[in-house]
Amino acid sequence: MHALLNTLFVFAATGYGAIGAGIGAGLAAIGAGLGIGRIGLGAAEGMARQPEEHGRLQSFAILMAVLVEGVALIAIVVGFIIMGK
């Protein structure tokens, strides 16, 4: 783990940090999009199978989407922090 962090800091010092931050931000956005898509698919299928549980499924889906977006935001911030070092 220590070697990986050293490698990241060397890349940041040599100018590759901006490239890494851009790639990291893009991958985080793609991952978040895929995750929210899966959440929406599951919620829609659940509502189609049990319409009476619409409210609970919708609340759970919104909560999961918020958590996925939070992880993506943290990944983007970490990428920009590495770029700045």
PAMIKE-997677 format. One line per 8 residues: number of its first residue (from 1); their letters; for each residue x, z, y of N, C-alpha, C, O. Coordinates in steps of 0.1 Angstrom, whole numbers, plus 5000, padded with zeros to 4 digits. Layout:
REM PAMIKE-997677
NUM> A> X/Z/Y/X/Z/Y/X/Z/Y/X/Z/Y | ...
END
This chain:
REM PAMIKE-997677
1> MHALLNTL> 5008/5000/4988/5000/5000/5000/5009/5000/5012/5006/4993/5022 | 5019/5008/5012/5028/5009/5024/5035/4995/5026/5036/4991/5038 | 5038/4988/5016/5045/4975/5017/5035/4965/5024/5038/4956/5032 | 5022/4966/5020/5012/4957/5025/5010/4960/5040/5009/4950/5048 | 5010/4972/5044/5009/4975/5059/5021/4970/5066/5019/4965/5077 | 5033/4972/5061/5045/4967/5067/5044/4952/5069/5048/4947/5079 | 5039/4945/5059/5038/4930/5060/5028/4926/5071/5030/4917/5078 | 5017/4934/5071/5007/4931/5082/5013/4933/5096/5010/4925/5105
9> FVFAATGY> 5021/4943/5098/5027/4946/5111/5037/4936/5114/5039/4932/5126 | 5045/4931/5104/5054/4920/5106/5047/4907/5111/5052/4901/5120 | 5036/4904/5104/5029/4892/5108/5023/4894/5122/5023/4884/5130 | 5019/4906/5126/5013/4908/5139/5024/4907/5149/5022/4901/5160 | 5036/4911/5146/5047/4910/5156/5052/4896/5158/5058/4893/5168 | 5051/4888/5148/5056/4874/5149/5046/4864/5154/5049/4852/5155 | 5034/4868/5157/5024/4859/5162/5014/4855/5152/5004/4848/5155 | 5016/4858/5139/5007/4854/5129/4994/4864/5129/4985/4861/5122
17> GAIGAGIG> 4995/4874/5137/4984/4884/5137/4971/4877/5143/4960/4880/5138 | 4973/4868/5152/4961/4861/5158/4954/4852/5147/4942/4852/5146 | 4962/4846/5139/4957/4837/5128/4950/4846/5118/4939/4843/5113 | 4957/4857/5114/4951/4866/5105/4938/4872/5110/4928/4874/5102 | 4937/4876/5122/4925/4882/5128/4914/4872/5128/4902/4875/5125 | 4917/4859/5131/4907/4849/5131/4901/4846/5117/4889/4845/5115 | 4911/4846/5107/4906/4844/5093/4898/4856/5089/4888/4854/5082 | 4903/4868/5092/4896/4880/5088/4882/4881/5094/4872/4885/5087
25> AGLAAIGA> 4881/4877/5107/4868/4878/5113/4858/4867/5107/4846/4870/5105 | 4864/4856/5104/4855/4845/5098/4851/4850/5084/4839/4848/5080 | 4860/4855/5076/4856/4860/5063/4846/4871/5063/4837/4872/5055 | 4847/4880/5073/4838/4891/5075/4824/4886/5078/4814/4891/5073 | 4824/4876/5087/4811/4870/5091/4804/4863/5079/4792/4864/5077 | 4812/4856/5071/4807/4849/5059/4802/4859/5049/4791/4857/5044 | 4809/4870/5047/4805/4880/5038/4792/4887/5042/4783/4889/5034 | 4791/4890/5055/4779/4896/5060/4767/4887/5059/4756/4891/5055
33> GLGIGRIG> 4769/4874/5062/4758/4864/5060/4753/4863/5046/4741/4863/5043 | 4763/4863/5037/4759/4862/5022/4752/4875/5018/4742/4875/5011 | 4757/4887/5023/4751/4899/5019/4736/4900/5025/4727/4905/5017 | 4734/4897/5037/4721/4898/5043/4712/4888/5036/4700/4890/5035 | 4717/4876/5033/4709/4866/5025/4704/4872/5012/4692/4870/5008 | 4713/4879/5005/4709/4885/4992/4699/4896/4994/4689/4897/4986 | 4701/4904/5005/4691/4914/5008/4677/4908/5011/4667/4913/5006 | 4677/4898/5019/4664/4891/5022/4657/4885/5010/4645/4886/5008
41> LGAAEGMA> 4665/4879/5001/4660/4874/4989/4654/4885/4980/4643/4883/4975 | 4661/4896/4979/4656/4906/4970/4643/4913/4976/4634/4916/4969 | 4643/4914/4989/4631/4920/4996/4619/4911/4994/4608/4915/4992 | 4621/4898/4996/4610/4888/4995/4605/4888/4981/4593/4888/4978 | 4614/4888/4971/4609/4889/4957/4602/4901/4954/4592/4901/4947 | 4607/4913/4959/4600/4925/4957/4587/4926/4963/4577/4931/4957 | 4585/4921/4975/4572/4920/4982/4563/4911/4975/4551/4913/4974 | 4568/4900/4969/4559/4891/4962/4554/4897/4949/4543/4895/4944
49> RQPEEHGR> 4562/4906/4942/4558/4912/4930/4550/4924/4932/4540/4927/4924 | 4552/4932/4942/4545/4944/4945/4541/4944/4960/4548/4951/4968 | 4531/4937/4964/4527/4937/4978/4524/4951/4984/4525/4953/4996 | 4519/4960/4976/4515/4973/4981/4528/4981/4986/4526/4991/4993 | 4540/4977/4981/4552/4984/4985/4559/4977/4997/4571/4979/4999 | 4552/4969/5004/4557/4961/5015/4565/4970/5025/4576/4966/5029 | 4559/4981/5030/4565/4989/5040/4578/4995/5035/4588/4995/5042 | 4579/5001/5023/4591/5007/5018/4602/4997/5015/4613/4999/5019
57> LQSFAILM> 4598/4985/5010/4608/4975/5008/4614/4969/5021/4626/4967/5022 | 4605/4968/5031/4610/4963/5044/4620/4973/5050/4630/4969/5056 | 4616/4986/5050/4625/4996/5055/4638/4997/5048/4649/4998/5055 | 4638/4996/5035/4650/4996/5027/4659/4984/5030/4671/4985/5031 | 4653/4972/5031/4660/4960/5034/4667/4961/5048/4678/4956/5050 | 4660/4966/5058/4666/4968/5071/4677/4977/5071/4687/4975/5077 | 4676/4988/5064/4687/4998/5063/4699/4992/5056/4710/4994/5061 | 4697/4984/5045/4708/4978/5039/4715/4967/5048/4727/4965/5048
65> AVLVEGVA> 4707/4960/5055/4712/4950/5064/4721/4956/5075/4731/4951/5079 | 4716/4968/5080/4724/4975/5090/4738/4979/5084/4748/4978/5091 | 4738/4984/5072/4750/4988/5066/4759/4977/5063/4772/4978/5065 | 4754/4965/5059/4763/4953/5057/4769/4949/5071/4780/4946/5071 | 4761/4949/5081/4766/4945/5094/4776/4955/5099/4786/4951/5106 | 4774/4968/5096/4784/4978/5100/4798/4975/5094/4808/4976/5100 | 4798/4972/5081/4810/4969/5074/4817/4957/5080/4829/4956/5081 | 4809/4947/5083/4815/4934/5089/4820/4937/5102/4831/4932/5106
73> LIAIVVGF> 4814/4945/5110/4819/4949/5123/4832/4956/5122/4841/4954/5130 | 4833/4966/5113/4845/4973/5111/4856/4964/5107/4868/4965/5112 | 4854/4954/5098/4864/4944/5094/4869/4936/5106/4881/4933/5107 | 4860/4932/5114/4864/4924/5126/4872/4932/5136/4882/4928/5141 | 4868/4945/5138/4876/4953/5147/4890/4956/5142/4899/4956/5149 | 4891/4959/5129/4904/4961/5123/4913/4949/5124/4925/4950/5127 | 4907/4937/5122/4915/4925/5124/4920/4923/5138/4931/4919/5140 | 4912/4926/5148/4916/4926/5162/4926/4937/5166/4935/4934/5174
81> IIMGK> 4925/4948/5159/4935/4959/5161/4949/4954/5156/4959/4956/5162 | 4949/4948/5144/4961/4943/5138/4967/4932/5147/4979/4931/5149 | 4958/4924/5153/4963/4913/5161/4970/4919/5174/4980/4913/5179 | 4965/4930/5179/4970/4936/5191/4984/4943/5189/4990/4946/5199 | 4988/4946/5177/5000/4954/5175/5012/4945/5176/5023/4950/5174
END
